[in-house]
């Protein structure tokens, strides 16, 4: 977590330097999206403004986005539409690079539209992005809601 001077961790003094690339962890996004700790939300907003201005580059991973979805849905109990909107806002943040952003956009849309778990939506979007159309799973219910996928349930005669 960032301290009052903008950083923590051994070996680094002062705020991030101009042009530096910084990984953004889940808790920063959650503080900003929920504003449950206003001082931290304000600090994240300043960091986002710096990135948008090109002073630094922010990056995060698809696992961070998945953790955001899980936390907003299970802990904060936000409706799916609001969770989807938060994810789409993150993915469209200027100065923030997100690994597999296109797959995450599709997953966020299916999460809300098809009423399926985010991880199942992500896995289906990943499969289709990699031209895979067959899935072996015991979770037929969610994958069957998505076009372009053939669901195989091991041990069952009909597929």
VENHUKA-V7696 format. One record per backbone hydrogen bond with DSSP energy under -0.5 kcal/mol. CO is the residue of the C=O (numbers start at 1). NH is the residue of the N-H. If there is no record, write none. Layout:
<<CO & NH> <CO & NH>>
//
This chain:
<<3 & 6> <9 & 12> <17 & 20> <20 & 57> <22 & 59> <23 & 25> <25 & 28> <25 & 29> <26 & 30> <27 & 31> <28 & 32> <29 & 33> <30 & 34> <31 & 35> <37 & 40> <37 & 41> <38 & 42> <39 & 43> <40 & 44> <41 & 45> <42 & 46> <43 & 47> <44 & 48> <45 & 49> <46 & 50> <47 & 51> <48 & 52> <49 & 53> <50 & 55> <50 & 56> <51 & 54> <55 & 19> <57 & 22> <58 & 97> <59 & 24> <60 & 99> <61 & 65> <62 & 66> <63 & 67> <64 & 68> <65 & 69> <66 & 70> <67 & 71> <68 & 72> <69 & 73> <70 & 74> <71 & 75> <71 & 76> <72 & 78> <79 & 82> <79 & 83> <80 & 84> <81 & 85> <82 & 86> <83 & 87> <84 & 88> <85 & 89> <86 & 90> <87 & 91> <88 & 92> <90 & 93> <93 & 96> <95 & 58> <97 & 60> <98 & 101> <100 & 104> <101 & 105> <102 & 106> <103 & 107> <104 & 108> <105 & 109> <106 & 110> <107 & 111> <108 & 112> <109 & 113> <110 & 114> <110 & 116> <111 & 116> <117 & 121> <118 & 122> <119 & 123> <120 & 124> <121 & 125> <122 & 126> <123 & 127> <124 & 128> <125 & 129> <126 & 130> <127 & 130> <127 & 132> <128 & 131> <133 & 150> <135 & 137> <135 & 152> <138 & 140> <139 & 143> <140 & 144> <142 & 145> <143 & 146> <146 & 149> <149 & 151> <150 & 135> <151 & 153> <152 & 137> <152 & 154> <153 & 156>>
//
